[in-house]
Amino acid sequence: MPEFNLAQGIGMLSFFLGVCCFFQKDDKNLKLIMLLVNINNVLHFALLAAWTSVAASIFSVVRTGLSLKTSSRWAAYFFIVIIFTLGIYMSKHWYDMFPVVGACIGTYALFCLKHIKMRVAFLIGAVCWLINNIIVGSIGGTLLEATLLTVNLYTIYRLHYL
């Protein structure tokens, strides 16, 4: 069990922000709160010395901010190529690619999808991040992704049936 310290406290803040994020029915509010989660995650993963996760989180800050301005497929593909290439370069182990794949899926979702389809893609990306967070020992990150799977499914239900 990882020791609870400042890094884990910052991870818990990501947990609370992330839960707020995926309760949003409005896509713009979801993206704004996601931007805050990603900024917070940069610091969290840096304190855990999980450098591939830091790179994926920095990338997520930039792409989430840009996704508020555009929904260009070309922007999505550009960012996916960059993060995937950077991930291959930075990875020391095969499992270092989980946050990279999660970030790529999230990028496609933010730029190319809307409403329920976007949230389904986020579910798939959340599985990648959940695995990563377990591997790097992120308590808040693990709680976040496990909870987001449930919250996101509930929001998809609300969007579809309510």
DSSP file (Angstrom, degrees, kcal/mol; ACC not computed):
  #  RESIDUE AA STRUCTURE BP1 BP2  ACC     N-H-->O    O-->H-N    N-H-->O    O-->H-N    TCO  KAPPA ALPHA  PHI   PSI    X-CA   Y-CA   Z-CA
    1    1 A M              0   0    0      0, 0.0   138,-0.0     0, 0.0     2,-0.0   0.000 360.0 360.0 360.0 128.0    0.0    0.0    0.0
    2    2 A P        -     0   0    0      0, 0.0     2,-0.2     0, 0.0   135,-0.1  -0.312 360.0-105.9 -65.0 148.0    1.5    3.4   -1.0
    3    3 A E        -     0   0    0      1,-0.1     2,-0.6    -2,-0.0     5,-0.2  -0.494  31.2-119.1 -72.1 140.6    2.3    5.8    1.8
    4    4 A F        +     0   0    0     -2,-0.2     2,-0.2     4,-0.1    -1,-0.1  -0.744  57.2 133.4 -85.1 122.5   -0.1    8.8    2.1
    5    5 A N  S  > S-     0   0    0     -2,-0.6     4,-2.5     0, 0.0     5,-0.2  -0.719  72.1 -61.4-148.2-166.0    1.8   12.0    1.6
    6    6 A L  H  > S+     0   0    0      1,-0.2     4,-2.5     2,-0.2     5,-0.2   0.905 131.0  53.4 -57.6 -43.2    1.6   15.3   -0.3
    7    7 A A  H  > S+     0   0    0      1,-0.2     4,-1.9     2,-0.2    -1,-0.2   0.920 111.4  45.4 -58.5 -43.8    1.6   13.5   -3.7
    8    8 A Q  H  > S+     0   0    0      2,-0.2     4,-1.9     1,-0.2    -1,-0.2   0.861 109.9  55.2 -69.7 -34.6   -1.3   11.3   -2.5
    9    9 A G  H  X S+     0   0    0     -4,-2.5     4,-1.5     2,-0.2    -2,-0.2   0.906 108.8  47.3 -62.7 -41.6   -3.2   14.4   -1.1
   10   10 A I  H  X S+     0   0    0     -4,-2.5     4,-1.8     1,-0.2    -1,-0.2   0.864 109.3  54.9 -67.2 -35.6   -2.9   16.1   -4.5
   11   11 A G  H  X S+     0   0    0     -4,-1.9     4,-1.9    -5,-0.2    -2,-0.2   0.864 104.6  53.9 -63.0 -36.1   -4.1   12.9   -6.1
   12   12 A M  H  X S+     0   0    0     -4,-1.9     4,-2.3     2,-0.2    -1,-0.2   0.868 104.3  54.7 -67.4 -35.0   -7.2   13.0   -3.8
   13   13 A L  H  X S+     0   0    0     -4,-1.5     4,-2.6     2,-0.2     5,-0.2   0.912 106.9  51.2 -62.5 -41.1   -7.9   16.5   -5.1
   14   14 A S  H  X S+     0   0    0     -4,-1.8     4,-2.9     1,-0.2    -2,-0.2   0.890 106.9  55.5 -60.1 -38.9   -7.9   15.1   -8.6
   15   15 A F  H  X S+     0   0    0     -4,-1.9     4,-2.1     2,-0.2    -2,-0.2   0.952 110.3  42.9 -57.9 -51.8  -10.3   12.5   -7.4
   16   16 A F  H  X S+     0   0    0     -4,-2.3     4,-1.9     1,-0.2    -2,-0.2   0.907 116.3  47.4 -65.5 -42.0  -12.8   15.0   -6.2
   17   17 A L  H  X S+     0   0    0     -4,-2.6     4,-2.3     1,-0.2    -1,-0.2   0.908 111.1  52.8 -63.8 -40.9  -12.4   17.3   -9.2
   18   18 A G  H  X S+     0   0    0     -4,-2.9     4,-2.1    -5,-0.2    -2,-0.2   0.877 106.4  51.5 -64.4 -38.7  -12.8   14.3  -11.5
   19   19 A V  H  X S+     0   0    0     -4,-2.1     4,-0.7     1,-0.2    -1,-0.2   0.931 111.2  48.1 -63.6 -43.8  -16.0   13.1   -9.9
   20   20 A C  H >< S+     0   0    0     -4,-1.9     3,-0.7     1,-0.2     4,-0.4   0.891 108.9  57.4 -59.9 -39.0  -17.4   16.7  -10.4
   21   21 A C  H >< S+     0   0    0     -4,-2.3     3,-1.4     1,-0.2    -2,-0.2   0.933 106.9  44.0 -58.4 -51.1  -16.2   16.6  -14.0
   22   22 A F  H 3< S+     0   0    0     -4,-2.1    -1,-0.2     1,-0.3    -2,-0.2   0.483 100.7  67.7 -85.2  -0.3  -18.1   13.5  -15.1
   23   23 A F  T << S+     0   0    0     -3,-0.7     2,-0.3    -4,-0.7    -1,-0.3   0.536  79.3 108.9 -83.5  -8.1  -21.4   14.5  -13.4
   24   24 A Q    <   -     0   0    0     -3,-1.4    -3,-0.0    -4,-0.4   131,-0.0  -0.515  49.0-172.2 -74.0 128.8  -21.6   17.3  -15.9
   25   25 A K  S    S+     0   0    0     -2,-0.3     2,-0.5   133,-0.0    -1,-0.2   0.704  70.4  80.6 -87.1 -23.1  -24.3   16.8  -18.6
   26   26 A D  S  > S-     0   0    0      1,-0.1     4,-2.1     2,-0.0     5,-0.2  -0.742  75.0-146.0 -87.8 125.6  -22.9   19.9  -20.5
   27   27 A D  H  > S+     0   0    0     -2,-0.5     4,-2.2     1,-0.2     5,-0.1   0.863  96.9  52.8 -60.4 -38.6  -19.9   19.1  -22.6
   28   28 A K  H  > S+     0   0    0      2,-0.2     4,-2.3     1,-0.2    -1,-0.2   0.929 109.5  47.6 -66.6 -44.4  -18.2   22.5  -22.1
   29   29 A N  H  > S+     0   0    0      1,-0.2     4,-2.4     2,-0.2     5,-0.3   0.903 110.4  53.8 -61.8 -40.1  -18.5   22.3  -18.3
   30   30 A L  H  X S+     0   0    0     -4,-2.1     4,-2.3     1,-0.2    -1,-0.2   0.931 110.4  46.5 -57.6 -46.5  -17.1   18.7  -18.5
   31   31 A K  H  X S+     0   0    0     -4,-2.2     4,-1.9     2,-0.2    -2,-0.2   0.876 110.6  52.5 -66.9 -38.1  -14.1   20.0  -20.5
   32   32 A L  H  X S+     0   0    0     -4,-2.3     4,-1.4     2,-0.2    -1,-0.2   0.929 113.7  42.0 -64.3 -45.3  -13.4   23.0  -18.2
   33   33 A I  H  X S+     0   0    0     -4,-2.4     4,-2.2     1,-0.2    -2,-0.2   0.878 111.1  57.0 -70.1 -35.6  -13.3   20.8  -15.0
   34   34 A M  H  X S+     0   0    0     -4,-2.3     4,-2.7    -5,-0.3    -1,-0.2   0.872 101.7  57.5 -60.5 -36.3  -11.3   18.2  -16.9
   35   35 A L  H  X S+     0   0    0     -4,-1.9     4,-2.2     1,-0.2    -1,-0.2   0.920 107.2  47.3 -59.5 -44.5   -8.7   20.9  -17.6
   36   36 A L  H  X S+     0   0    0     -4,-1.4     4,-2.4     2,-0.2    -2,-0.2   0.899 110.7  52.0 -64.1 -41.2   -8.4   21.5  -13.8
   37   37 A V  H  X S+     0   0    0     -4,-2.2     4,-2.4     1,-0.2    -2,-0.2   0.931 110.3  48.5 -59.8 -45.8   -8.1   17.8  -13.2
   38   38 A N  H  X S+     0   0    0     -4,-2.7     4,-1.6     2,-0.2    23,-0.2   0.888 110.3  50.5 -65.4 -39.5   -5.3   17.5  -15.8
   39   39 A I  H  X S+     0   0    0     -4,-2.2     4,-1.1     1,-0.2     3,-0.3   0.939 112.8  47.1 -62.1 -45.9   -3.4   20.5  -14.4
   40   40 A N  H  X S+     0   0    0     -4,-2.4     4,-2.2     1,-0.2    -2,-0.2   0.875 107.8  56.9 -62.3 -38.4   -3.6   19.0  -10.9
   41   41 A N  H  X S+     0   0    0     -4,-2.4     4,-3.0     1,-0.2     5,-0.3   0.822  96.9  62.9 -65.6 -31.3   -2.5   15.6  -12.3
   42   42 A V  H  X S+     0   0    0     -4,-1.6     4,-1.8    -3,-0.3    -1,-0.2   0.958 109.8  39.8 -57.0 -49.7    0.7   17.1  -13.7
   43   43 A L  H  X S+     0   0    0     -4,-1.1     4,-2.4     2,-0.2    -2,-0.2   0.918 115.0  53.5 -65.5 -43.7    1.8   18.0  -10.1
   44   44 A H  H  X S+     0   0    0     -4,-2.2     4,-1.1     1,-0.2    -2,-0.2   0.945 112.9  41.3 -57.2 -52.0    0.5   14.7   -8.7
   45   45 A F  H  <>S+     0   0    0     -4,-3.0     5,-2.6     1,-0.2     4,-0.4   0.824 111.3  57.0 -70.9 -29.9    2.4   12.4  -11.1
   46   46 A A  H ><5S+     0   0    0     -4,-1.8     3,-1.2    -5,-0.3    -1,-0.2   0.921 106.3  50.1 -63.6 -42.4    5.5   14.6  -10.9
   47   47 A L  H 3<5S+     0   0    0     -4,-2.4    -1,-0.2     1,-0.3    -2,-0.2   0.772 111.4  48.8 -67.2 -24.4    5.6   14.1   -7.1
   48   48 A L  T 3<5S-     0   0    0     -4,-1.1    -1,-0.3    -5,-0.2    -2,-0.2   0.481 110.6-126.3 -87.9  -3.6    5.2   10.3   -7.7
   49   49 A A  T < 5 +     0   0    0     -3,-1.2     2,-1.0    -4,-0.4    -3,-0.2   0.839  60.5 146.6  58.4  35.7    8.1   10.5  -10.3
   50   50 A A     >< +     0   0    0     -5,-2.6     4,-2.0     1,-0.2     3,-0.3  -0.742  21.9 177.4 -99.3  82.5    5.8    8.8  -12.9
   51   51 A W  H  > S+     0   0    0     -2,-1.0     4,-2.4     1,-0.3    -1,-0.2   0.790  72.9  52.1 -69.6 -33.4    7.3   10.7  -15.8
   52   52 A T  H  > S+     0   0    0      2,-0.2     4,-2.4     1,-0.2    -1,-0.3   0.893 111.8  49.5 -67.0 -37.1    5.3    9.1  -18.7
   53   53 A S  H  > S+     0   0    0     -3,-0.3     4,-2.2     2,-0.2    -2,-0.2   0.872 109.2  52.3 -66.9 -37.1    2.1   10.0  -16.7
   54   54 A V  H  X S+     0   0    0     -4,-2.0     4,-2.9     2,-0.2     5,-0.2   0.945 110.7  47.3 -61.6 -48.2    3.4   13.6  -16.3
   55   55 A A  H  X S+     0   0    0     -4,-2.4     4,-2.5     1,-0.2    -2,-0.2   0.920 112.8  48.3 -60.7 -44.6    4.0   13.8  -20.0
   56   56 A A  H  X S+     0   0    0     -4,-2.4     4,-1.9     1,-0.2    -1,-0.2   0.868 113.0  49.2 -64.3 -35.4    0.5   12.4  -20.8
   57   57 A S  H  X S+     0   0    0     -4,-2.2     4,-2.0     2,-0.2    -2,-0.2   0.900 110.2  49.3 -71.8 -41.1   -1.0   14.8  -18.3
   58   58 A I  H  X S+     0   0    0     -4,-2.9     4,-2.0     1,-0.2    -2,-0.2   0.943 112.4  49.1 -60.3 -46.4    0.8   17.9  -19.7
   59   59 A F  H  X S+     0   0    0     -4,-2.5     4,-2.7    -5,-0.2     5,-0.2   0.899 108.4  53.8 -57.2 -41.6   -0.4   16.8  -23.1
   60   60 A S  H  X S+     0   0    0     -4,-1.9     4,-2.3     1,-0.2     5,-0.3   0.845 104.9  54.4 -65.4 -34.3   -3.9   16.4  -21.7
   61   61 A V  H  X S+     0   0    0     -4,-2.0     4,-2.2   -23,-0.2    -1,-0.2   0.955 112.7  43.0 -61.2 -49.6   -3.8   20.0  -20.4
   62   62 A V  H  X S+     0   0    0     -4,-2.0     4,-2.4     1,-0.2    -2,-0.2   0.941 117.2  44.5 -64.5 -48.9   -3.0   21.4  -23.8
   63   63 A R  H  X S+     0   0    0     -4,-2.7     4,-2.2     2,-0.2    -1,-0.2   0.873 113.1  50.7 -68.1 -35.9   -5.4   19.3  -25.8
   64   64 A T  H  X S+     0   0    0     -4,-2.3     4,-0.7    -5,-0.2    -1,-0.2   0.917 111.4  48.9 -68.0 -41.6   -8.3   19.8  -23.3
   65   65 A G  H >< S+     0   0    0     -4,-2.2     3,-0.8    -5,-0.3     4,-0.4   0.925 114.0  45.8 -60.3 -44.9   -7.7   23.6  -23.5
   66   66 A L  H >X S+     0   0    0     -4,-2.4     3,-1.7     1,-0.2     4,-1.7   0.843 103.3  63.6 -67.7 -33.0   -7.6   23.5  -27.3
   67   67 A S  H 3< S+     0   0    0     -4,-2.2    -1,-0.2     1,-0.3    -2,-0.2   0.710  92.7  64.5 -66.7 -17.8  -10.7   21.3  -27.4
   68   68 A L  T << S+     0   0    0     -3,-0.8    -1,-0.3    -4,-0.7    -2,-0.2   0.735 110.9  37.4 -71.4 -22.1  -12.7   24.1  -25.8
   69   69 A K  T <4 S+     0   0    0     -3,-1.7     2,-0.3    -4,-0.4    -2,-0.2   0.719 125.2  17.5-101.1 -27.0  -12.0   26.2  -29.0
   70   70 A T     <  -     0   0    0     -4,-1.7    -1,-0.2     2,-0.1     0, 0.0  -0.954  43.2-156.3-145.5 159.6  -12.2   23.6  -31.8
   71   71 A S        +     0   0    0     -2,-0.3     2,-0.3    -3,-0.1    -4,-0.1  -0.235  42.7 155.7-127.8  43.5  -13.5   20.1  -32.6
   72   72 A S     >  -     0   0    0      1,-0.1     4,-1.8     2,-0.0     5,-0.1  -0.546  40.5-152.8 -77.2 127.9  -11.0   19.5  -35.5
   73   73 A R  H  > S+     0   0    0     -2,-0.3     4,-2.8     1,-0.2     5,-0.2   0.865  99.4  57.7 -63.2 -35.7  -10.2   15.9  -36.4
   74   74 A W  H  > S+     0   0    0      1,-0.2     4,-2.4     2,-0.2    -1,-0.2   0.882 104.5  50.4 -64.9 -37.4   -6.9   17.1  -37.7
   75   75 A A  H  > S+     0   0    0      2,-0.2     4,-2.5     1,-0.2    -1,-0.2   0.915 110.6  50.6 -63.9 -42.0   -6.0   18.6  -34.3
   76   76 A A  H  X S+     0   0    0     -4,-1.8     4,-2.6     1,-0.2    -2,-0.2   0.950 112.3  45.2 -59.9 -50.0   -7.0   15.2  -32.7
   77   77 A Y  H  X S+     0   0    0     -4,-2.8     4,-2.4     1,-0.2    -1,-0.2   0.892 111.8  53.2 -62.9 -39.7   -4.8   13.3  -35.1
   78   78 A F  H  X S+     0   0    0     -4,-2.4     4,-2.1     1,-0.2    -1,-0.2   0.945 113.1  42.9 -59.2 -50.1   -1.9   15.7  -34.6
   79   79 A F  H  X S+     0   0    0     -4,-2.5     4,-2.9     1,-0.2     5,-0.3   0.877 111.8  54.2 -66.3 -37.9   -2.0   15.4  -30.8
   80   80 A I  H  X S+     0   0    0     -4,-2.6     4,-2.4    -5,-0.2     5,-0.2   0.924 109.4  47.6 -63.2 -43.7   -2.4   11.6  -31.0
   81   81 A V  H  X S+     0   0    0     -4,-2.4     4,-2.3    -5,-0.2     5,-0.2   0.920 114.0  48.3 -62.4 -43.3    0.7   11.3  -33.2
   82   82 A I  H  X S+     0   0    0     -4,-2.1     4,-2.7    -5,-0.2     5,-0.2   0.955 114.9  42.3 -63.8 -50.9    2.7   13.5  -30.8
   83   83 A I  H  X S+     0   0    0     -4,-2.9     4,-2.6     1,-0.2    -1,-0.2   0.882 115.5  49.9 -67.9 -36.0    1.7   11.8  -27.6
   84   84 A F  H  X S+     0   0    0     -4,-2.4     4,-2.3    -5,-0.3    -1,-0.2   0.929 113.7  45.3 -67.3 -43.1    2.1    8.3  -29.0
   85   85 A T  H  X S+     0   0    0     -4,-2.3     4,-2.1    -5,-0.2    -2,-0.2   0.927 115.2  47.3 -63.9 -45.6    5.5    9.1  -30.4
   86   86 A L  H  X S+     0   0    0     -4,-2.7     4,-2.7    -5,-0.2     5,-0.2   0.894 110.6  53.5 -62.1 -40.7    6.5   10.8  -27.1
   87   87 A G  H  X S+     0   0    0     -4,-2.6     4,-2.2    -5,-0.2    -2,-0.2   0.909 108.5  48.1 -62.2 -43.3    5.2    7.9  -25.1
   88   88 A I  H  < S+     0   0    0     -4,-2.3    -1,-0.2     1,-0.2    -2,-0.2   0.916 113.9  48.1 -62.5 -42.1    7.2    5.4  -27.1
   89   89 A Y  H  < S+     0   0    0     -4,-2.1    -2,-0.2     1,-0.2    -1,-0.2   0.898 118.4  39.1 -64.8 -41.7   10.3    7.5  -26.6
   90   90 A M  H  < S+     0   0    0     -4,-2.7    -2,-0.2    -5,-0.1    -1,-0.2   0.721  90.5 106.3 -83.9 -22.5    9.8    8.0  -22.9
   91   91 A S     <  +     0   0    0     -4,-2.2     3,-0.1    -5,-0.2     6,-0.0  -0.341  37.0 177.2 -67.2 133.6    8.5    4.5  -22.0
   92   92 A K  S    S+     0   0    0      1,-0.2     2,-0.3    -2,-0.1    -1,-0.2   0.635  74.9  28.7-101.8 -23.3   10.9    2.2  -20.1
   93   93 A H  S >  S-     0   0    0      1,-0.1     3,-1.6     0, 0.0     4,-0.2  -0.922  84.8-112.2-134.3 157.7    8.4   -0.6  -19.8
   94   94 A W  G >  S+     0   0    0     -2,-0.3     3,-1.5     1,-0.3     4,-0.1   0.847 115.7  59.8 -59.4 -34.0    5.5   -1.8  -21.9
   95   95 A Y  G >  S+     0   0    0      1,-0.3     3,-1.4     2,-0.2    -1,-0.3   0.613  84.6  78.1 -75.2 -10.0    3.1   -0.8  -19.2
   96   96 A D  G <  S+     0   0    0     -3,-1.6     4,-0.5     1,-0.2    -1,-0.3   0.647  83.2  69.2 -66.7 -13.0    4.3    2.8  -19.4
   97   97 A M  G <> S+     0   0    0     -3,-1.5     4,-2.9    -4,-0.2     5,-0.3   0.598  73.5  86.5 -82.7 -10.6    2.1    3.1  -22.5
   98   98 A F  H <> S+     0   0    0     -3,-1.4     4,-2.5     1,-0.2    -1,-0.2   0.935  92.8  42.4 -57.8 -48.0   -1.2    2.8  -20.5
   99   99 A P  H  > S+     0   0    0      0, 0.0     4,-2.4     0, 0.0    -1,-0.2   0.848 113.9  54.1 -67.5 -28.6   -1.5    6.6  -19.8
  100  100 A V  H  > S+     0   0    0     -4,-0.5     4,-2.3     2,-0.2    -2,-0.2   0.943 110.8  43.7 -66.9 -47.9   -0.4    7.3  -23.4
  101  101 A V  H  X S+     0   0    0     -4,-2.9     4,-2.5     2,-0.2     5,-0.2   0.909 114.1  51.8 -63.7 -41.6   -3.1    5.1  -24.8
  102  102 A G  H  X S+     0   0    0     -4,-2.5     4,-2.4    -5,-0.3    -2,-0.2   0.904 110.5  48.3 -60.2 -41.8   -5.6    6.6  -22.3
  103  103 A A  H  X S+     0   0    0     -4,-2.4     4,-2.2     2,-0.2    -2,-0.2   0.879 110.4  51.7 -66.9 -38.1   -4.6   10.1  -23.4
  104  104 A C  H  X S+     0   0    0     -4,-2.3     4,-2.2     2,-0.2    -2,-0.2   0.921 111.4  46.5 -64.4 -43.7   -4.9    9.2  -27.1
  105  105 A I  H  X S+     0   0    0     -4,-2.5     4,-2.3     1,-0.2    -2,-0.2   0.920 112.9  50.1 -64.5 -43.3   -8.4    7.9  -26.6
  106  106 A G  H  X S+     0   0    0     -4,-2.4     4,-2.6    -5,-0.2    -1,-0.2   0.861 108.7  53.3 -62.0 -36.0   -9.3   11.0  -24.5
  107  107 A T  H  X S+     0   0    0     -4,-2.2     4,-2.2     2,-0.2     5,-0.3   0.937 109.3  46.8 -64.7 -47.5   -8.0   13.2  -27.3
  108  108 A Y  H  X>S+     0   0    0     -4,-2.2     4,-2.5     1,-0.2     5,-0.5   0.919 113.3  50.6 -60.2 -42.4  -10.1   11.5  -29.9
  109  109 A A  H  X5S+     0   0    0     -4,-2.3     4,-1.6     1,-0.2    -2,-0.2   0.928 111.3  47.1 -61.1 -46.8  -13.1   11.8  -27.6
  110  110 A L  H  <5S+     0   0    0     -4,-2.6    -1,-0.2     1,-0.2    -2,-0.2   0.869 122.9  31.8 -66.4 -37.9  -12.6   15.5  -26.9
  111  111 A F  H  <5S+     0   0    0     -4,-2.2    -1,-0.2    -5,-0.2    -2,-0.2   0.770 131.2  26.5 -92.2 -27.3  -12.0   16.6  -30.5
  112  112 A C  H  <5S+     0   0    0     -4,-2.5     2,-0.3    -5,-0.3    -3,-0.2   0.605 109.5  58.7-116.9 -14.5  -14.2   14.2  -32.5
  113  113 A L     << -     0   0    0     -4,-1.6     2,-0.3    -5,-0.5     3,-0.0  -0.768  54.2-164.2-121.1 163.0  -17.1   13.0  -30.3
  114  114 A K    >>  -     0   0    0     -2,-0.3     4,-1.0    -3,-0.0     3,-1.0  -0.958  51.2 -17.7-140.4 159.2  -19.9   14.5  -28.4
  115  115 A H  H 3> S+     0   0    0     -2,-0.3     4,-1.8     1,-0.2     5,-0.2  -0.142 126.5   2.3  52.5-124.6  -22.4   13.6  -25.7
  116  116 A I  H 3> S+     0   0    0      1,-0.2     4,-2.3     2,-0.2    -1,-0.2   0.894 132.6  53.5 -65.7 -41.9  -22.8    9.8  -25.1
  117  117 A K  H <> S+     0   0    0     -3,-1.0     4,-2.0     1,-0.2    -1,-0.2   0.899 108.8  50.7 -61.2 -39.3  -20.1    8.7  -27.7
  118  118 A M  H  X S+     0   0    0     -4,-1.0     4,-2.1     1,-0.2    -1,-0.2   0.916 111.2  48.0 -63.0 -42.6  -17.6   11.0  -26.0
  119  119 A R  H  X S+     0   0    0     -4,-1.8     4,-1.7     2,-0.2    -2,-0.2   0.836 107.8  54.4 -70.7 -32.4  -18.4    9.6  -22.6
  120  120 A V  H  X S+     0   0    0     -4,-2.3     4,-1.7     2,-0.2    -1,-0.2   0.921 108.9  49.0 -65.2 -42.8  -18.1    6.0  -23.9
  121  121 A A  H  X S+     0   0    0     -4,-2.0     4,-2.5     1,-0.2    -2,-0.2   0.904 107.8  54.9 -61.8 -39.8  -14.6    6.8  -25.2
  122  122 A F  H  X S+     0   0    0     -4,-2.1     4,-2.5     1,-0.2    -1,-0.2   0.857 102.9  57.3 -61.2 -34.0  -13.8    8.3  -21.8
  123  123 A L  H  X S+     0   0    0     -4,-1.7     4,-1.4     2,-0.2    -1,-0.2   0.936 108.3  45.6 -59.9 -46.0  -14.8    5.0  -20.2
  124  124 A I  H  X S+     0   0    0     -4,-1.7     4,-1.4     1,-0.2     3,-0.3   0.922 113.8  48.6 -64.7 -44.3  -12.3    3.1  -22.3
  125  125 A G  H  X S+     0   0    0     -4,-2.5     4,-2.3     1,-0.2    -1,-0.2   0.867 105.6  59.2 -62.2 -36.2   -9.6    5.7  -21.6
  126  126 A A  H  X S+     0   0    0     -4,-2.5     4,-2.6     1,-0.2    -1,-0.2   0.847 100.3  55.9 -62.9 -34.2  -10.4    5.5  -17.9
  127  127 A V  H  X S+     0   0    0     -4,-1.4     4,-2.2    -3,-0.3    -1,-0.2   0.920 108.1  48.4 -63.5 -42.6   -9.6    1.8  -17.9
  128  128 A C  H  X S+     0   0    0     -4,-1.4     4,-2.2     1,-0.2    -2,-0.2   0.935 114.2  45.3 -61.9 -46.2   -6.1    2.6  -19.3
  129  129 A W  H  X S+     0   0    0     -4,-2.3     4,-3.0     2,-0.2    -2,-0.2   0.857 109.3  56.5 -67.2 -34.7   -5.6    5.3  -16.6
  130  130 A L  H  X S+     0   0    0     -4,-2.6     4,-2.1     2,-0.2    -1,-0.2   0.941 108.6  46.5 -60.7 -47.6   -6.9    3.0  -13.9
  131  131 A I  H  X S+     0   0    0     -4,-2.2     4,-2.2     1,-0.2    -2,-0.2   0.930 113.8  49.3 -60.1 -45.8   -4.3    0.4  -14.7
  132  132 A N  H  X S+     0   0    0     -4,-2.2     4,-2.7     1,-0.2     5,-0.2   0.931 109.7  50.8 -58.6 -47.2   -1.6    3.0  -14.8
  133  133 A N  H  X>S+     0   0    0     -4,-3.0     5,-2.4     1,-0.2     4,-0.8   0.846 109.5  50.2 -65.3 -33.9   -2.6    4.5  -11.5
  134  134 A I  H  <5S+     0   0    0     -4,-2.1     3,-0.4    -5,-0.2    -1,-0.2   0.924 112.2  48.6 -65.4 -43.9   -2.5    1.1   -9.8
  135  135 A I  H  <5S+     0   0    0     -4,-2.2    -2,-0.2     1,-0.2    -1,-0.2   0.913 114.9  42.7 -63.9 -44.3    0.9    0.5  -11.3
  136  136 A V  H  <5S-     0   0    0     -4,-2.7    -1,-0.2    -5,-0.1    -2,-0.2   0.549 113.7-115.3 -84.1  -5.3    2.4    3.9  -10.2
  137  137 A G  T  <5 +     0   0    0     -4,-0.8     2,-0.8    -3,-0.4    -3,-0.2   0.797  54.2 162.1  82.2  29.3    0.7    3.7   -6.7
  138  138 A S     >< -     0   0    0     -5,-2.4     4,-2.1     1,-0.2    -1,-0.2  -0.743  18.0-174.7 -87.0 108.7   -1.6    6.6   -7.1
  139  139 A I  H  > S+     0   0    0     -2,-0.8     4,-2.6     2,-0.2     5,-0.2   0.970  86.5  41.4 -66.5 -53.5   -4.3    6.3   -4.4
  140  140 A G  H  > S+     0   0    0   -132,-0.2     4,-2.8     1,-0.2    -1,-0.2   0.893 115.7  51.0 -62.0 -40.4   -6.4    9.3   -5.6
  141  141 A G  H  > S+     0   0    0      2,-0.2     4,-2.6     1,-0.2     5,-0.2   0.894 110.8  48.1 -64.8 -40.2   -5.9    8.4   -9.2
  142  142 A T  H  X S+     0   0    0     -4,-2.1     4,-2.3    -9,-0.3     5,-0.2   0.936 114.6  45.5 -65.5 -46.3   -7.0    4.8   -8.7
  143  143 A L  H  X S+     0   0    0     -4,-2.6     4,-2.5     2,-0.2     5,-0.2   0.907 112.8  53.5 -60.7 -41.1  -10.1    6.0   -6.7
  144  144 A L  H  X S+     0   0    0     -4,-2.8     4,-3.1    -5,-0.2    -2,-0.2   0.962 112.0  40.9 -59.4 -54.9  -10.8    8.6   -9.4
  145  145 A E  H  X S+     0   0    0     -4,-2.6     4,-1.8     1,-0.2    -1,-0.2   0.889 115.3  50.8 -67.0 -38.5  -10.7    6.2  -12.4
  146  146 A A  H  X S+     0   0    0     -4,-2.3     4,-1.1    -5,-0.2    -1,-0.2   0.920 115.9  42.8 -63.1 -42.3  -12.7    3.5  -10.6
  147  147 A T  H  X S+     0   0    0     -4,-2.5     4,-3.1    -5,-0.2     3,-0.3   0.894 109.4  57.6 -69.4 -40.1  -15.3    6.1   -9.5
  148  148 A L  H  X S+     0   0    0     -4,-3.1     4,-2.9     1,-0.2     5,-0.3   0.844  99.3  59.2 -62.6 -33.0  -15.4    7.7  -13.0
  149  149 A L  H  X S+     0   0    0     -4,-1.8     4,-1.6    -5,-0.2    -1,-0.2   0.940 113.6  38.1 -58.4 -44.9  -16.3    4.4  -14.6
  150  150 A T  H  X S+     0   0    0     -4,-1.1     4,-2.3    -3,-0.3    -2,-0.2   0.938 118.8  46.6 -70.8 -48.7  -19.4    4.3  -12.4
  151  151 A V  H  X S+     0   0    0     -4,-3.1     4,-2.6     1,-0.2     5,-0.2   0.906 112.8  50.4 -62.1 -42.5  -20.2    8.1  -12.6
  152  152 A N  H  X S+     0   0    0     -4,-2.9     4,-2.5    -5,-0.3    -1,-0.2   0.901 109.4  50.5 -65.1 -41.0  -19.7    8.1  -16.3
  153  153 A L  H  X S+     0   0    0     -4,-1.6     4,-2.2    -5,-0.3    -1,-0.2   0.911 111.2  49.6 -61.5 -41.2  -22.0    5.2  -16.8
  154  154 A Y  H  X S+     0   0    0     -4,-2.3     4,-2.5     2,-0.2    -2,-0.2   0.908 111.0  48.6 -63.7 -42.7  -24.6    6.9  -14.7
  155  155 A T  H  X S+     0   0    0     -4,-2.6     4,-2.8     2,-0.2     5,-0.2   0.887 109.2  52.9 -66.5 -38.3  -24.3   10.1  -16.7
  156  156 A I  H  X S+     0   0    0     -4,-2.5     4,-2.2     2,-0.2    -1,-0.2   0.928 109.7  49.4 -60.4 -43.8  -24.6    8.2  -19.9
  157  157 A Y  H  X>S+     0   0    0     -4,-2.2     4,-3.2     1,-0.2     5,-0.5   0.935 111.7  48.5 -58.4 -47.7  -27.8    6.7  -18.6
  158  158 A R  H  X5S+     0   0    0     -4,-2.5     4,-1.8     1,-0.2    -2,-0.2   0.895 112.2  48.6 -61.0 -41.3  -29.1   10.2  -17.6
  159  159 A L  H  <5S+     0   0    0     -4,-2.8    -1,-0.2     1,-0.2    -2,-0.2   0.873 118.6  40.1 -67.0 -35.8  -28.2   11.5  -21.1
  160  160 A H  H  <5S+     0   0    0     -4,-2.2    -2,-0.2    -5,-0.2    -1,-0.2   0.893 130.4  21.2 -81.7 -41.1  -29.9    8.6  -22.8
  161  161 A Y  H  <5       0   0    0     -4,-3.2    -3,-0.2    -5,-0.2    -2,-0.2   0.663 360.0 360.0-106.7 -18.6  -33.0    8.1  -20.7
  162  162 A L     <<       0   0    0     -4,-1.8    -3,-0.2    -5,-0.5    -4,-0.1   0.437 360.0 360.0-110.8 360.0  -33.7   11.3  -18.8
